[in-house]
Amino acid sequence: MNTTTPPVTDHLPIALRAYAVPKIQALPDPHASKAKRPIAPASDWTLIFDTETTVDAAQSLRFGSYQFRNGDTLDEAGLFYDPEGVTPDELATLCAYAERERLYLRTRDAFVDEVFYKRAYQLRAAIVGFNLSFDISRIAINHGPART
């Protein structure tokens, strides 16, 4: 019978930060076959947005804020909200703040349709967020199952 005690092991958390270096792609030869699609130049437009959510497990959208920029120039700034995520008093506060600060105020659906898709997507804008995958999931207007 083996009575040896296993060695004591310290389990310490490890933090690691890494980044990927993009591969530099040469611009396509304009005289080459048209079968290859040229790389589109980067857009000067940027959509920056953030969302605020409920504190329960669902973390449903309450409201968010955004700026739409062309280079360093602010083109539009505003707030958006989920009509089911704010009370009438909170909506009145958002309206008053938006009016005072000269911000656009939209529902989430209007923000997605008019700003996210109609402007940012069409202009190939860079989309910037502090927790982008979470924020994009909060502004989703529809969802469905993946392939089964």
N, CA, C and O atoms as a GROMACS GRO file, in nm:
protein
  592
    1MET      N    1   0.084  -0.117   0.000
    1MET     CA    2   0.000   0.000   0.000
    1MET      C    3   0.089   0.124   0.000
    1MET      O    4   0.182   0.134   0.080
    2ASN      N    5   0.059   0.218  -0.091
    2ASN     CA    6   0.139   0.339  -0.105
    2ASN      C    7   0.083   0.446  -0.011
    2ASN      O    8  -0.033   0.485  -0.025
    3THR      N    9   0.162   0.494   0.082
    3THR     CA   10   0.116   0.594   0.180
    3THR      C   11   0.182   0.729   0.160
    3THR      O   12   0.173   0.815   0.248
    4THR      N   13   0.246   0.748   0.048
    4THR     CA   14   0.311   0.878   0.025
    4THR      C   15   0.206   0.984  -0.005
    4THR      O   16   0.107   0.957  -0.073
    5THR      N   17   0.229   1.102   0.045
    5THR     CA   18   0.138   1.215   0.022
    5THR      C   19   0.178   1.287  -0.105
    5THR      O   20   0.296   1.315  -0.127
    6PRO      N   21   0.077   1.318  -0.190
    6PRO     CA   22   0.113   1.390  -0.312
    6PRO      C   23   0.167   1.530  -0.279
    6PRO      O   24   0.131   1.587  -0.176
    7PRO      N   25   0.252   1.585  -0.365
    7PRO     CA   26   0.308   1.718  -0.336
    7PRO      C   27   0.198   1.824  -0.339
    7PRO      O   28   0.100   1.812  -0.412
    8VAL      N   29   0.215   1.927  -0.258
    8VAL     CA   30   0.121   2.038  -0.253
    8VAL      C   31   0.141   2.123  -0.379
    8VAL      O   32   0.254   2.157  -0.415
    9THR      N   33   0.032   2.155  -0.445
    9THR     CA   34   0.039   2.234  -0.568
    9THR      C   35  -0.041   2.362  -0.549
    9THR      O   36  -0.156   2.358  -0.506
   10ASP      N   37   0.020   2.473  -0.582
   10ASP     CA   38  -0.052   2.600  -0.578
   10ASP      C   39  -0.120   2.620  -0.713
   10ASP      O   40  -0.055   2.609  -0.817
   11HIS      N   41  -0.248   2.650  -0.713
   11HIS     CA   42  -0.320   2.680  -0.837
   11HIS      C   43  -0.337   2.832  -0.842
   11HIS      O   44  -0.416   2.889  -0.767
   12LEU      N   45  -0.263   2.894  -0.930
   12LEU     CA   46  -0.267   3.039  -0.943
   12LEU      C   47  -0.327   3.078  -1.078
   12LEU      O   48  -0.301   3.013  -1.179
   13PRO      N   49  -0.406   3.183  -1.079
   13PRO     CA   50  -0.462   3.226  -1.208
   13PRO      C   51  -0.353   3.286  -1.297
   13PRO      O   52  -0.257   3.347  -1.248
   14ILE      N   53  -0.369   3.266  -1.424
   14ILE     CA   54  -0.274   3.320  -1.521
   14ILE      C   55  -0.350   3.412  -1.615
   14ILE      O   56  -0.454   3.374  -1.670
   15ALA      N   57  -0.298   3.530  -1.634
   15ALA     CA   58  -0.357   3.624  -1.730
   15ALA      C   59  -0.265   3.631  -1.850
   15ALA      O   60  -0.143   3.640  -1.836
   16LEU      N   61  -0.324   3.627  -1.967
   16LEU     CA   62  -0.245   3.630  -2.089
   16LEU      C   63  -0.311   3.725  -2.187
   16LEU      O   64  -0.432   3.718  -2.209
   17ARG      N   65  -0.234   3.813  -2.244
   17ARG     CA   66  -0.285   3.904  -2.346
   17ARG      C   67  -0.204   3.881  -2.472
   17ARG      O   68  -0.081   3.874  -2.469
   18ALA      N   69  -0.274   3.869  -2.582
   18ALA     CA   70  -0.207   3.844  -2.709
   18ALA      C   71  -0.276   3.922  -2.818
   18ALA      O   72  -0.390   3.967  -2.801
   19TYR      N   73  -0.210   3.938  -2.929
   19TYR     CA   74  -0.271   4.003  -3.044
   19TYR      C   75  -0.219   3.936  -3.170
   19TYR      O   76  -0.110   3.879  -3.172
   20ALA      N   77  -0.301   3.944  -3.273
   20ALA     CA   78  -0.263   3.884  -3.400
   20ALA      C   79  -0.218   3.994  -3.494
   20ALA      O   80  -0.281   4.100  -3.502
   21VAL      N   81  -0.113   3.970  -3.565
   21VAL     CA   82  -0.063   4.064  -3.664
   21VAL      C   83  -0.129   4.029  -3.796
   21VAL      O   84  -0.117   3.915  -3.842
   22PRO      N   85  -0.199   4.124  -3.859
   22PRO     CA   86  -0.265   4.091  -3.985
   22PRO      C   87  -0.164   4.064  -4.095
   22PRO      O   88  -0.057   4.123  -4.100
   23LYS      N   89  -0.203   3.972  -4.184
   23LYS     CA   90  -0.121   3.946  -4.301
   23LYS      C   91  -0.136   4.063  -4.396
   23LYS      O   92  -0.248   4.104  -4.426
   24ILE      N   93  -0.029   4.114  -4.444
   24ILE     CA   94  -0.035   4.225  -4.539
   24ILE      C   95  -0.065   4.167  -4.676
   24ILE      O   96   0.007   4.082  -4.727
   25GLN      N   97  -0.174   4.217  -4.734
   25GLN     CA   98  -0.213   4.168  -4.865
   25GLN      C   99  -0.177   4.272  -4.971
   25GLN      O  100  -0.203   4.391  -4.954
   26ALA      N  101  -0.118   4.225  -5.076
   26ALA     CA  102  -0.085   4.315  -5.186
   26ALA      C  103  -0.214   4.351  -5.259
   26ALA      O  104  -0.304   4.269  -5.272
   27LEU      N  105  -0.222   4.472  -5.306
   27LEU     CA  106  -0.338   4.513  -5.384
   27LEU      C  107  -0.341   4.435  -5.514
   27LEU      O  108  -0.236   4.406  -5.572
   28PRO      N  109  -0.460   4.400  -5.559
   28PRO     CA  110  -0.466   4.320  -5.681
   28PRO      C  111  -0.419   4.398  -5.803
   28PRO      O  112  -0.432   4.521  -5.810
   29ASP      N  113  -0.365   4.326  -5.896
   29ASP     CA  114  -0.319   4.383  -6.022
   29ASP      C  115  -0.442   4.424  -6.104
   29ASP      O  116  -0.526   4.339  -6.132
   30PRO      N  117  -0.453   4.552  -6.143
   30PRO     CA  118  -0.571   4.595  -6.218
   30PRO      C  119  -0.583   4.527  -6.353
   30PRO      O  120  -0.690   4.527  -6.414
   31HIS      N  121  -0.474   4.470  -6.400
   31HIS     CA  122  -0.476   4.403  -6.530
   31HIS      C  123  -0.502   4.253  -6.517
   31HIS      O  124  -0.511   4.182  -6.617
   32ALA      N  125  -0.515   4.206  -6.393
   32ALA     CA  126  -0.538   4.063  -6.370
   32ALA      C  127  -0.682   4.029  -6.406
   32ALA      O  128  -0.763   4.117  -6.435
   33SER      N  129  -0.711   3.902  -6.403
   33SER     CA  130  -0.845   3.854  -6.435
   33SER      C  131  -0.948   3.919  -6.343
   33SER      O  132  -0.923   3.938  -6.224
   34LYS      N  133  -1.065   3.953  -6.399
   34LYS     CA  134  -1.170   4.015  -6.319
   34LYS      C  135  -1.239   3.914  -6.228
   34LYS      O  136  -1.328   3.951  -6.151
   35ALA      N  137  -1.200   3.788  -6.236
   35ALA     CA  138  -1.259   3.686  -6.150
   35ALA      C  139  -1.225   3.713  -6.003
   35ALA      O  140  -1.303   3.678  -5.915
   36LYS      N  141  -1.110   3.774  -5.977
   36LYS     CA  142  -1.072   3.808  -5.840
   36LYS      C  143  -1.129   3.944  -5.805
   36LYS      O  144  -1.114   4.040  -5.880
   37ARG      N  145  -1.193   3.951  -5.691
   37ARG     CA  146  -1.255   4.075  -5.647
   37ARG      C  147  -1.152   4.160  -5.573
   37ARG      O  148  -1.083   4.109  -5.484
   38PRO      N  149  -1.139   4.288  -5.607
   38PRO     CA  150  -1.039   4.371  -5.538
   38PRO      C  151  -1.081   4.399  -5.394
   38PRO      O  152  -1.199   4.397  -5.360
   39ILE      N  153  -0.981   4.424  -5.313
   39ILE     CA  154  -1.006   4.457  -5.173
   39ILE      C  155  -1.055   4.600  -5.165
   39ILE      O  156  -0.992   4.691  -5.218
   40ALA      N  157  -1.167   4.620  -5.099
   40ALA     CA  158  -1.223   4.754  -5.084
   40ALA      C  159  -1.138   4.833  -4.984
   40ALA      O  160  -1.089   4.776  -4.886
   41PRO      N  161  -1.122   4.961  -5.006
   41PRO     CA  162  -1.044   5.041  -4.910
   41PRO      C  163  -1.120   5.056  -4.778
   41PRO      O  164  -1.242   5.043  -4.774
   42ALA      N  165  -1.046   5.083  -4.674
   42ALA     CA  166  -1.108   5.103  -4.543
   42ALA      C  167  -1.198   5.226  -4.546
   42ALA      O  168  -1.171   5.323  -4.616
   43SER      N  169  -1.304   5.219  -4.471
   43SER     CA  170  -1.400   5.330  -4.463
   43SER      C  171  -1.352   5.434  -4.362
   43SER      O  172  -1.284   5.401  -4.266
   44ASP      N  173  -1.387   5.559  -4.385
   44ASP     CA  174  -1.358   5.665  -4.288
   44ASP      C  175  -1.463   5.671  -4.178
   44ASP      O  176  -1.446   5.742  -4.079
   45TRP      N  177  -1.572   5.598  -4.195
   45TRP     CA  178  -1.684   5.604  -4.102
   45TRP      C  179  -1.666   5.508  -3.985
   45TRP      O  180  -1.610   5.399  -4.001
   46THR      N  181  -1.713   5.549  -3.867
   46THR     CA  182  -1.708   5.466  -3.747
   46THR      C  183  -1.837   5.482  -3.668
   46THR      O  184  -1.884   5.594  -3.646
   47LEU      N  185  -1.895   5.370  -3.627
   47LEU     CA  186  -2.009   5.370  -3.536
   47LEU      C  187  -1.959   5.320  -3.402
   47LEU      O  188  -1.906   5.209  -3.392
   48ILE      N  189  -1.975   5.402  -3.299
   48ILE     CA  190  -1.934   5.367  -3.163
   48ILE      C  191  -2.061   5.358  -3.080
   48ILE      O  192  -2.140   5.453  -3.079
   49PHE      N  193  -2.082   5.247  -3.012
   49PHE     CA  194  -2.202   5.239  -2.929
   49PHE      C  195  -2.179   5.153  -2.806
   49PHE      O  196  -2.088   5.072  -2.801
   50ASP      N  197  -2.266   5.175  -2.706
   50ASP     CA  198  -2.261   5.099  -2.582
   50ASP      C  199  -2.403   5.081  -2.534
   50ASP      O  200  -2.489   5.164  -2.562
   51THR      N  201  -2.429   4.974  -2.460
   51THR     CA  202  -2.563   4.947  -2.410
   51THR      C  203  -2.563   4.938  -2.259
   51THR      O  204  -2.462   4.906  -2.196
   52GLU      N  205  -2.678   4.966  -2.202
   52GLU     CA  206  -2.702   4.947  -2.058
   52GLU      C  207  -2.817   4.848  -2.047
   52GLU      O  208  -2.915   4.856  -2.121
   53THR      N  209  -2.804   4.754  -1.954
   53THR     CA  210  -2.899   4.645  -1.945
   53THR      C  211  -2.956   4.631  -1.804
   53THR      O  212  -2.912   4.696  -1.710
   54THR      N  213  -3.057   4.544  -1.794
   54THR     CA  214  -3.111   4.511  -1.663
   54THR      C  215  -3.005   4.434  -1.585
   54THR      O  216  -2.911   4.381  -1.643
   55VAL      N  217  -3.020   4.430  -1.452
   55VAL     CA  218  -2.919   4.364  -1.369
   55VAL      C  219  -2.956   4.219  -1.337
   55VAL      O  220  -2.884   4.152  -1.262
   56ASP      N  221  -3.066   4.171  -1.392
   56ASP     CA  222  -3.105   4.032  -1.369
   56ASP      C  223  -3.029   3.939  -1.463
   56ASP      O  224  -2.944   3.984  -1.541
   57ALA      N  225  -3.059   3.812  -1.457
   57ALA     CA  226  -2.987   3.714  -1.538
   57ALA      C  227  -3.007   3.735  -1.688
   57ALA      O  228  -2.918   3.703  -1.767
   58ALA      N  229  -3.121   3.789  -1.728
   58ALA     CA  230  -3.149   3.809  -1.871
   58ALA      C  231  -3.064   3.922  -1.931
   58ALA      O  232  -3.034   3.919  -2.050
   59GLN      N  233  -3.026   4.019  -1.851
   59GLN     CA  234  -2.949   4.134  -1.898
   59GLN      C  235  -3.010   4.193  -2.026
   59GLN      O  236  -2.940   4.212  -2.126
   60SER      N  237  -3.138   4.220  -2.020
   60SER     CA  238  -3.211   4.277  -2.134
   60SER      C  239  -3.174   4.423  -2.153
   60SER      O  240  -3.140   4.493  -2.058
   61LEU      N  241  -3.181   4.467  -2.278
   61LEU     CA  242  -3.148   4.606  -2.310
   61LEU      C  243  -3.244   4.701  -2.241
   61LEU      O  244  -3.365   4.679  -2.240
   62ARG      N  245  -3.190   4.806  -2.183
   62ARG     CA  246  -3.269   4.918  -2.133
   62ARG      C  247  -3.253   5.035  -2.229
   62ARG      O  248  -3.349   5.083  -2.288
   63PHE      N  249  -3.127   5.081  -2.244
   63PHE     CA  250  -3.099   5.189  -2.338
   63PHE      C  251  -2.953   5.182  -2.379
   63PHE      O  252  -2.875   5.106  -2.322
   64GLY      N  253  -2.917   5.262  -2.477
   64GLY     CA  254  -2.779   5.268  -2.522
   64GLY      C  255  -2.749   5.406  -2.577
   64GLY      O  256  -2.838   5.489  -2.595
   65SER      N  257  -2.623   5.428  -2.604
   65SER     CA  258  -2.580   5.556  -2.661
   65SER      C  259  -2.487   5.526  -2.778
   65SER      O  260  -2.425   5.420  -2.785
   66TYR      N  261  -2.479   5.621  -2.871
   66TYR     CA  262  -2.394   5.600  -2.988
   66TYR      C  263  -2.342   5.731  -3.044
   66TYR      O  264  -2.398   5.838  -3.021
   67GLN      N  265  -2.233   5.719  -3.117
   67GLN     CA  266  -2.179   5.828  -3.200
   67GLN      C  267  -2.149   5.768  -3.336
   67GLN      O  268  -2.098   5.657  -3.347
   68PHE      N  269  -2.182   5.843  -3.439
   68PHE     CA  270  -2.149   5.803  -3.575
   68PHE      C  271  -2.054   5.909  -3.628
   68PHE      O  272  -2.090   6.027  -3.635
   69ARG      N  273  -1.933   5.869  -3.664
   69ARG     CA  274  -1.828   5.963  -3.700
   69ARG      C  275  -1.776   5.938  -3.841
   69ARG      O  276  -1.773   5.826  -3.890
   70ASN      N  277  -1.737   6.048  -3.904
   70ASN     CA  278  -1.667   6.043  -4.033
   70ASN      C  279  -1.528   6.098  -4.005
   70ASN      O  280  -1.508   6.219  -3.995
   71GLY      N  281  -1.431   6.007  -3.993
   71GLY     CA  282  -1.298   6.049  -3.949
   71GLY      C  283  -1.308   6.102  -3.807
   71GLY      O  284  -1.362   6.036  -3.719
   72ASP      N  285  -1.255   6.223  -3.784
   72ASP     CA  286  -1.262   6.284  -3.652
   72ASP      C  287  -1.387   6.368  -3.632
   72ASP      O  288  -1.408   6.424  -3.524
   73THR      N  289  -1.471   6.378  -3.734
   73THR     CA  290  -1.588   6.466  -3.728
   73THR      C  291  -1.711   6.389  -3.680
   73THR      O  292  -1.746   6.285  -3.736
   74LEU      N  293  -1.776   6.440  -3.576
   74LEU     CA  294  -1.899   6.380  -3.527
   74LEU      C  295  -2.011   6.411  -3.625
   74LEU      O  296  -2.044   6.527  -3.649
   75ASP      N  297  -2.070   6.308  -3.682
   75ASP     CA  298  -2.179   6.323  -3.778
   75ASP      C  299  -2.313   6.318  -3.707
   75ASP      O  300  -2.405   6.392  -3.742
   76GLU      N  301  -2.325   6.230  -3.608
   76GLU     CA  302  -2.451   6.213  -3.537
   76GLU      C  303  -2.424   6.148  -3.402
   76GLU      O  304  -2.336   6.063  -3.390
   77ALA      N  305  -2.499   6.189  -3.301
   77ALA     CA  306  -2.490   6.128  -3.168
   77ALA      C  307  -2.631   6.107  -3.118
   77ALA      O  308  -2.720   6.186  -3.148
   78GLY      N  309  -2.650   6.002  -3.041
   78GLY     CA  310  -2.785   5.978  -2.994
   78GLY      C  311  -2.795   5.870  -2.889
   78GLY      O  312  -2.697   5.810  -2.846
   79LEU      N  313  -2.920   5.848  -2.851
   79LEU     CA  314  -2.957   5.744  -2.756
   79LEU      C  315  -3.059   5.653  -2.822
   79LEU      O  316  -3.131   5.696  -2.913
   80PHE      N  317  -3.065   5.529  -2.778
   80PHE     CA  318  -3.170   5.438  -2.823
   80PHE      C  319  -3.216   5.359  -2.701
   80PHE      O  320  -3.143   5.348  -2.602
   81TYR      N  321  -3.337   5.304  -2.709
   81TYR     CA  322  -3.393   5.235  -2.593
   81TYR      C  323  -3.486   5.124  -2.639
   81TYR      O  324  -3.538   5.126  -2.751
   82ASP      N  325  -3.507   5.028  -2.551
   82ASP     CA  326  -3.605   4.924  -2.574
   82ASP      C  327  -3.734   4.970  -2.506
   82ASP      O  328  -3.734   4.988  -2.384
   83PRO      N  329  -3.842   4.989  -2.580
   83PRO     CA  330  -3.967   5.035  -2.518
   83PRO      C  331  -4.014   4.946  -2.404
   83PRO      O  332  -4.080   4.994  -2.312
   84GLU      N  333  -3.981   4.818  -2.407
   84GLU     CA  334  -4.020   4.728  -2.299
   84GLU      C  335  -3.918   4.729  -2.184
   84GLU      O  336  -3.943   4.668  -2.080
   85GLY      N  337  -3.806   4.796  -2.202
   85GLY     CA  338  -3.700   4.794  -2.102
   85GLY      C  339  -3.693   4.917  -2.014
   85GLY      O  340  -3.614   4.922  -1.920
   86VAL      N  341  -3.775   5.018  -2.045
   86VAL     CA  342  -3.775   5.140  -1.964
   86VAL      C  343  -3.918   5.173  -1.920
   86VAL      O  344  -4.014   5.143  -1.989
   87THR      N  345  -3.928   5.235  -1.804
   87THR     CA  346  -4.058   5.279  -1.754
   87THR      C  347  -4.094   5.411  -1.820
   87THR      O  348  -4.008   5.476  -1.880
   88PRO      N  349  -4.220   5.453  -1.812
   88PRO     CA  350  -4.257   5.584  -1.867
   88PRO      C  351  -4.175   5.699  -1.806
   88PRO      O  352  -4.139   5.792  -1.878
   89ASP      N  353  -4.146   5.693  -1.677
   89ASP     CA  354  -4.064   5.797  -1.614
   89ASP      C  355  -3.921   5.796  -1.668
   89ASP      O  356  -3.863   5.902  -1.692
   90GLU      N  357  -3.865   5.677  -1.688
   90GLU     CA  358  -3.730   5.667  -1.744
   90GLU      C  359  -3.727   5.717  -1.888
   90GLU      O  360  -3.630   5.782  -1.929
   91LEU      N  361  -3.832   5.688  -1.964
   91LEU     CA  362  -3.838   5.737  -2.101
   91LEU      C  363  -3.847   5.889  -2.102
   91LEU      O  364  -3.786   5.954  -2.188
   92ALA      N  365  -3.922   5.946  -2.009
   92ALA     CA  366  -3.930   6.093  -1.999
   92ALA      C  367  -3.793   6.151  -1.968
   92ALA      O  368  -3.757   6.257  -2.021
   93THR      N  369  -3.716   6.084  -1.882
   93THR     CA  370  -3.580   6.129  -1.851
   93THR      C  371  -3.491   6.122  -1.974
   93THR      O  372  -3.415   6.215  -2.001
   94LEU      N  373  -3.499   6.012  -2.049
   94LEU     CA  374  -3.421   5.999  -2.173
   94LEU      C  375  -3.458   6.108  -2.273
   94LEU      O  376  -3.370   6.167  -2.336
   95CYS      N  377  -3.588   6.134  -2.287
   95CYS     CA  378  -3.635   6.239  -2.380
   95CYS      C  379  -3.581   6.376  -2.340
   95CYS      O  380  -3.533   6.451  -2.424
   96ALA      N  381  -3.590   6.407  -2.212
   96ALA     CA  382  -3.543   6.537  -2.164
   96ALA      C  383  -3.392   6.551  -2.184
   96ALA      O  384  -3.344   6.656  -2.226
   97TYR      N  385  -3.318   6.444  -2.153
   97TYR     CA  386  -3.173   6.449  -2.169
   97TYR      C  387  -3.136   6.464  -2.317
   97TYR      O  388  -3.049   6.544  -2.352
   98ALA      N  389  -3.200   6.387  -2.403
   98ALA     CA  390  -3.171   6.393  -2.546
   98ALA      C  391  -3.201   6.533  -2.601
   98ALA      O  392  -3.124   6.586  -2.681
   99GLU      N  393  -3.311   6.591  -2.558
   99GLU     CA  394  -3.345   6.725  -2.605
   99GLU      C  395  -3.244   6.828  -2.555
   99GLU      O  396  -3.199   6.914  -2.632
  100ARG      N  397  -3.208   6.819  -2.428
  100ARG     CA  398  -3.114   6.915  -2.370
  100ARG      C  399  -2.977   6.906  -2.437
  100ARG      O  400  -2.912   7.008  -2.461
  101GLU      N  401  -2.932   6.784  -2.466
  101GLU     CA  402  -2.798   6.764  -2.523
  101GLU      C  403  -2.799   6.759  -2.676
  101GLU      O  404  -2.696   6.736  -2.739
  102ARG      N  405  -2.916   6.780  -2.735
  102ARG     CA  406  -2.933   6.776  -2.881
  102ARG      C  407  -2.889   6.643  -2.942
  102ARG      O  408  -2.811   6.638  -3.037
  103LEU      N  409  -2.942   6.536  -2.883
  103LEU     CA  410  -2.913   6.401  -2.928
  103LEU      C  411  -3.036   6.344  -2.997
  103LEU      O  412  -3.149   6.378  -2.962
  104TYR      N  413  -3.014   6.257  -3.094
  104TYR     CA  414  -3.125   6.181  -3.152
  104TYR      C  415  -3.171   6.081  -3.048
  104TYR      O  416  -3.090   6.030  -2.970
  105LEU      N  417  -3.300   6.053  -3.045
  105LEU     CA  418  -3.355   5.950  -2.956
  105LEU      C  419  -3.437   5.856  -3.043
  105LEU      O  420  -3.532   5.896  -3.109
  106ARG      N  421  -3.398   5.728  -3.041
  106ARG     CA  422  -3.464   5.627  -3.124
  106ARG      C  423  -3.496   5.504  -3.041
  106ARG      O  424  -3.433   5.480  -2.937
  107THR      N  425  -3.594   5.428  -3.086
  107THR     CA  426  -3.613   5.296  -3.028
  107THR      C  427  -3.498   5.208  -3.077
  107THR      O  428  -3.426   5.242  -3.171
  108ARG      N  429  -3.483   5.094  -3.012
  108ARG     CA  430  -3.378   5.001  -3.055
  108ARG      C  431  -3.397   4.959  -3.200
  108ARG      O  432  -3.302   4.955  -3.277
  109ASP      N  433  -3.523   4.928  -3.238
  109ASP     CA  434  -3.549   4.885  -3.375
  109ASP      C  435  -3.512   4.994  -3.475
  109ASP      O  436  -3.453   4.965  -3.579
  110ALA      N  437  -3.547   5.118  -3.444
  110ALA     CA  438  -3.513   5.230  -3.534
  110ALA      C  439  -3.362   5.249  -3.542
  110ALA      O  440  -3.309   5.278  -3.649
  111PHE      N  441  -3.292   5.234  -3.429
  111PHE     CA  442  -3.146   5.245  -3.429
  111PHE      C  443  -3.085   5.139  -3.520
  111PHE      O  444  -2.997   5.169  -3.601
  112VAL      N  445  -3.130   5.015  -3.506
  112VAL     CA  446  -3.076   4.906  -3.587
  112VAL      C  447  -3.104   4.932  -3.735
  112VAL      O  448  -3.014   4.919  -3.818
  113ASP      N  449  -3.228   4.969  -3.767
  113ASP     CA  450  -3.265   4.990  -3.908
  113ASP      C  451  -3.199   5.114  -3.969
  113ASP      O  452  -3.142   5.107  -4.077
  114GLU      N  453  -3.207   5.226  -3.898
  114GLU     CA  454  -3.166   5.354  -3.956
  114GLU      C  455  -3.019   5.387  -3.941
  114GLU      O  456  -2.961   5.453  -4.027
  115VAL      N  457  -2.957   5.342  -3.833
  115VAL     CA  458  -2.816   5.375  -3.808
  115VAL      C  459  -2.726   5.255  -3.835
  115VAL      O  460  -2.633   5.264  -3.915
  116PHE      N  461  -2.753   5.143  -3.768
  116PHE     CA  462  -2.664   5.028  -3.779
  116PHE      C  463  -2.660   4.973  -3.921
  116PHE      O  464  -2.552   4.953  -3.976
  117TYR      N  465  -2.777   4.948  -3.980
  117TYR     CA  466  -2.778   4.891  -4.115
  117TYR      C  467  -2.777   4.996  -4.225
  117TYR      O  468  -2.692   4.992  -4.314
  118LYS      N  469  -2.870   5.089  -4.220
  118LYS     CA  470  -2.884   5.183  -4.331
  118LYS      C  471  -2.761   5.272  -4.348
  118LYS      O  472  -2.726   5.307  -4.461
  119ARG      N  473  -2.697   5.308  -4.240
  119ARG     CA  474  -2.580   5.396  -4.252
  119ARG      C  475  -2.449   5.322  -4.231
  119ARG      O  476  -2.366   5.317  -4.322
  120ALA      N  477  -2.430   5.262  -4.114
  120ALA     CA  478  -2.300   5.201  -4.082
  120ALA      C  479  -2.268   5.084  -4.174
  120ALA      O  480  -2.158   5.076  -4.228
  121TYR      N  481  -2.362   4.995  -4.193
  121TYR     CA  482  -2.336   4.880  -4.279
  121TYR      C  483  -2.314   4.923  -4.423
  121TYR      O  484  -2.220   4.877  -4.488
  122GLN      N  485  -2.400   5.010  -4.473
  122GLN     CA  486  -2.389   5.053  -4.613
  122GLN      C  487  -2.259   5.129  -4.640
  122GLN      O  488  -2.204   5.120  -4.749
  123LEU      N  489  -2.210   5.203  -4.540
  123LEU     CA  490  -2.086   5.279  -4.557
  123LEU      C  491  -1.962   5.199  -4.515
  123LEU      O  492  -1.850   5.252  -4.514
  124ARG      N  493  -1.981   5.072  -4.480
  124ARG     CA  494  -1.872   4.985  -4.436
  124ARG      C  495  -1.798   5.045  -4.315
  124ARG      O  496  -1.676   5.037  -4.306
  125ALA      N  497  -1.873   5.104  -4.225
  125ALA     CA  498  -1.814   5.168  -4.108
  125ALA      C  499  -1.752   5.064  -4.016
  125ALA      O  500  -1.798   4.950  -4.007
  126ALA      N  501  -1.648   5.106  -3.947
  126ALA     CA  502  -1.594   5.024  -3.839
  126ALA      C  503  -1.694   5.032  -3.724
  126ALA      O  504  -1.749   5.139  -3.698
  127ILE      N  505  -1.720   4.922  -3.656
  127ILE     CA  506  -1.812   4.917  -3.544
  127ILE      C  507  -1.728   4.901  -3.419
  127ILE      O  508  -1.651   4.806  -3.407
  128VAL      N  509  -1.743   4.994  -3.325
  128VAL     CA  510  -1.661   4.995  -3.205
  128VAL      C  511  -1.749   4.985  -3.082
  128VAL      O  512  -1.851   5.054  -3.072
  129GLY      N  513  -1.712   4.900  -2.989
  129GLY     CA  514  -1.783   4.885  -2.863
  129GLY      C  515  -1.685   4.843  -2.755
  129GLY      O  516  -1.575   4.796  -2.785
  130PHE      N  517  -1.725   4.858  -2.631
  130PHE     CA  518  -1.638   4.821  -2.520
  130PHE      C  519  -1.648   4.672  -2.489
  130PHE      O  520  -1.554   4.612  -2.438
  131ASN      N  521  -1.762   4.613  -2.520
  131ASN     CA  522  -1.783   4.469  -2.511
  131ASN      C  523  -1.872   4.435  -2.629
  131ASN      O  524  -1.989   4.400  -2.612
  132LEU      N  525  -1.816   4.444  -2.747
  132LEU     CA  526  -1.894   4.447  -2.871
  132LEU      C  527  -1.984   4.326  -2.890
  132LEU      O  528  -2.100   4.341  -2.929
  133SER      N  529  -1.934   4.206  -2.865
  133SER     CA  530  -2.020   4.088  -2.887
  133SER      C  531  -2.141   4.092  -2.795
  133SER      O  532  -2.251   4.054  -2.837
  134PHE      N  533  -2.125   4.137  -2.672
  134PHE     CA  534  -2.238   4.150  -2.580
  134PHE      C  535  -2.333   4.259  -2.628
  134PHE      O  536  -2.454   4.238  -2.633
  135ASP      N  537  -2.278   4.377  -2.664
  135ASP     CA  538  -2.363   4.488  -2.706
  135ASP      C  539  -2.441   4.456  -2.834
  135ASP      O  540  -2.558   4.492  -2.845
  136ILE      N  541  -2.378   4.390  -2.928
  136ILE     CA  542  -2.450   4.352  -3.050
  136ILE      C  543  -2.562   4.255  -3.017
  136ILE      O  544  -2.670   4.263  -3.076
  137SER      N  545  -2.539   4.163  -2.924
  137SER     CA  546  -2.645   4.069  -2.888
  137SER      C  547  -2.762   4.141  -2.820
  137SER      O  548  -2.875   4.093  -2.827
  138ARG      N  549  -2.738   4.252  -2.756
  138ARG     CA  550  -2.846   4.327  -2.688
  138ARG      C  551  -2.933   4.403  -2.789
  138ARG      O  552  -3.050   4.429  -2.762
  139ILE      N  553  -2.879   4.439  -2.905
  139ILE     CA  554  -2.959   4.514  -3.002
  139ILE      C  555  -3.022   4.422  -3.107
  139ILE      O  556  -3.087   4.471  -3.200
  140ALA      N  557  -3.006   4.291  -3.093
  140ALA     CA  558  -3.066   4.198  -3.188
  140ALA      C  559  -3.217   4.219  -3.190
  140ALA      O  560  -3.280   4.230  -3.085
  141ILE      N  561  -3.274   4.223  -3.310
  141ILE     CA  562  -3.418   4.244  -3.321
  141ILE      C  563  -3.491   4.115  -3.355
  141ILE      O  564  -3.614   4.112  -3.358
  142ASN      N  565  -3.417   4.008  -3.381
  142ASN     CA  566  -3.478   3.879  -3.408
  142ASN      C  567  -3.371   3.772  -3.391
  142ASN      O  568  -3.252   3.801  -3.402
  143HIS      N  569  -3.412   3.651  -3.365
  143HIS     CA  570  -3.317   3.543  -3.353
  143HIS      C  571  -3.387   3.413  -3.388
  143HIS      O  572  -3.510   3.407  -3.393
  144GLY      N  573  -3.310   3.311  -3.411
  144GLY     CA  574  -3.364   3.179  -3.443
  144GLY      C  575  -3.258   3.075  -3.420
  144GLY      O  576  -3.142   3.108  -3.397
  145PRO      N  577  -3.295   2.950  -3.426
  145PRO     CA  578  -3.197   2.843  -3.402
  145PRO      C  579  -3.102   2.831  -3.520
  145PRO      O  580  -3.135   2.863  -3.634
  146ALA      N  581  -2.983   2.783  -3.488
  146ALA     CA  582  -2.886   2.751  -3.592
  146ALA      C  583  -2.932   2.624  -3.662
  146ALA      O  584  -3.029   2.561  -3.619
  147ARG      N  585  -2.862   2.585  -3.767
  147ARG     CA  586  -2.897   2.461  -3.834
  147ARG      C  587  -2.896   2.346  -3.736
  147ARG      O  588  -2.811   2.338  -3.648
  148THR      N  589  -2.992   2.257  -3.751
  148THR     CA  590  -2.998   2.142  -3.661
  148THR      C  591  -2.951   2.016  -3.729
  148THR      O  592  -2.950   1.910  -3.667
   0.00000   0.00000   0.00000
